[in-house]
Amino acid sequence: MSTELLLFTTKTCGPCKMFKPIVEETIRMFDDIDLVIVDAQENPEMAQGYGIQSVPFIIVKRGHATHKHNGAMGRSDLITLLEAIQNDN
């Protein structure tokens, strides 16, 4: 089963604009995790379905949501999270 990192953002979100490039760069280190970027304003049903009320918001899922994090995080914290998820495979 594949692992996906869903990154919920909006075009007007300042923290999203800073966090998105960090995620895009970091995810390249993890061949087995796919990045899906979702604009929460353009896809409100999807955002509501995951209970997202603010962005940036990440969800890591493998069939179902296995981890949720609200807000931006530093690159090292993101790497630690993704390594832990990778090791759960």
C-alpha positions as a LaTeX table, in Angstrom:
\begin{tabular}{lrrr}
\hline
Residue & $x$ (\AA) & $y$ (\AA) & $z$ (\AA) \\
\hline
Met1 & 0.00 & 0.00 & 0.00 \\
Ser2 & 1.40 & 3.40 & $-0.95$ \\
Thr3 & 1.99 & 6.23 & 1.49 \\
Glu4 & 0.84 & 9.75 & 0.68 \\
Leu5 & 1.56 & 13.07 & 2.31 \\
Leu6 & $-1.36$ & 15.41 & 1.72 \\
Leu7 & $-0.39$ & 19.06 & 2.10 \\
Phe8 & $-3.39$ & 21.35 & 2.44 \\
Thr9 & $-2.62$ & 24.98 & 1.58 \\
Thr10 & $-4.23$ & 28.07 & 0.09 \\
Lys11 & $-2.80$ & 30.63 & $-2.31$ \\
Thr12 & $-3.17$ & 33.45 & 0.23 \\
Cys13 & $-1.65$ & 31.70 & 3.25 \\
Gly14 & 1.73 & 33.20 & 4.19 \\
Pro15 & 2.97 & 30.23 & 6.27 \\
Cys16 & 1.88 & 27.90 & 3.44 \\
Lys17 & 4.07 & 29.80 & 0.98 \\
Met18 & 7.07 & 29.26 & 3.27 \\
Phe19 & 6.26 & 25.65 & 4.17 \\
Lys20 & 5.36 & 24.28 & 0.73 \\
Pro21 & 8.92 & 24.51 & $-0.73$ \\
Ile22 & 10.29 & 22.82 & 2.40 \\
Val23 & 7.87 & 19.94 & 1.92 \\
Glu24 & 8.55 & 19.70 & $-1.81$ \\
Glu25 & 12.30 & 19.59 & $-1.26$ \\
Thr26 & 12.21 & 17.21 & 1.69 \\
Ile27 & 9.82 & 14.71 & 0.13 \\
Arg28 & 12.38 & 14.02 & $-2.60$ \\
Met29 & 14.43 & 12.14 & 0.01 \\
Phe30 & 11.61 & 9.61 & 0.38 \\
Asp31 & 10.96 & 7.65 & $-2.81$ \\
Asp32 & 8.16 & 5.65 & $-1.23$ \\
Ile33 & 6.07 & 8.64 & $-0.08$ \\
Asp34 & 3.99 & 10.53 & $-2.65$ \\
Leu35 & 3.22 & 14.23 & $-2.21$ \\
Val36 & $-0.29$ & 15.48 & $-2.97$ \\
Ile37 & $-0.81$ & 19.24 & $-2.69$ \\
Val38 & $-4.41$ & 20.29 & $-2.12$ \\
Asp39 & $-5.69$ & 23.86 & $-2.23$ \\
Ala40 & $-8.25$ & 23.87 & 0.59 \\
Gln41 & $-10.20$ & 26.77 & $-0.97$ \\
Glu42 & $-10.49$ & 25.02 & $-4.33$ \\
Asn43 & $-11.32$ & 21.65 & $-2.71$ \\
Pro44 & $-13.45$ & 22.54 & 0.32 \\
Glu45 & $-15.24$ & 19.19 & 0.39 \\
Met46 & $-11.96$ & 17.33 & 0.69 \\
Ala47 & $-10.70$ & 19.70 & 3.40 \\
Gln48 & $-13.96$ & 19.37 & 5.31 \\
Gly49 & $-13.84$ & 15.60 & 4.93 \\
Tyr50 & $-10.54$ & 15.57 & 6.83 \\
Gly51 & $-11.80$ & 18.12 & 9.38 \\
Ile52 & $-9.29$ & 20.78 & 8.33 \\
Gln53 & $-10.06$ & 24.23 & 9.69 \\
Ser54 & $-6.71$ & 25.97 & 9.14 \\
Val55 & $-3.68$ & 25.64 & 6.88 \\
Pro56 & $-0.99$ & 24.58 & 6.35 \\
Phe57 & $-2.10$ & 21.12 & 7.38 \\
Ile58 & $-0.46$ & 17.81 & 6.58 \\
Ile59 & $-1.95$ & 14.37 & 6.66 \\
Val60 & 0.08 & 11.26 & 6.11 \\
Lys61 & $-2.01$ & 8.35 & 5.00 \\
Arg62 & $-1.55$ & 4.75 & 4.09 \\
Gly63 & $-5.08$ & 3.75 & 3.18 \\
His64 & $-6.34$ & 5.87 & 6.07 \\
Ala65 & $-4.94$ & 8.89 & 7.92 \\
Thr66 & $-2.01$ & 7.76 & 10.07 \\
His67 & $-0.75$ & 11.18 & 11.13 \\
Lys68 & $-2.12$ & 14.73 & 11.14 \\
His69 & $-0.24$ & 17.94 & 11.82 \\
Asn70 & $-1.63$ & 21.47 & 11.84 \\
Gly71 & 0.78 & 24.27 & 11.04 \\
Ala72 & 4.19 & 24.51 & 9.46 \\
Met73 & 7.18 & 22.66 & 10.86 \\
Gly74 & 10.89 & 22.87 & 10.33 \\
Arg75 & 12.70 & 20.70 & 7.81 \\
Ser76 & 14.38 & 18.58 & 10.50 \\
Asp77 & 11.03 & 17.89 & 12.21 \\
Leu78 & 9.48 & 16.95 & 8.88 \\
Ile79 & 12.37 & 14.59 & 8.13 \\
Thr80 & 11.99 & 12.98 & 11.56 \\
Leu81 & 8.26 & 12.48 & 10.94 \\
Leu82 & 8.76 & 11.01 & 7.46 \\
Glu83 & 11.56 & 8.70 & 8.65 \\
Ala84 & 9.32 & 7.38 & 11.42 \\
Ile85 & 6.53 & 6.75 & 8.93 \\
Gln86 & 8.95 & 5.11 & 6.50 \\
Asn87 & 10.21 & 2.82 & 9.27 \\
Asp88 & 6.62 & 1.74 & 10.02 \\
Asn89 & 6.40 & 0.18 & 6.52 \\
\hline
\end{tabular}
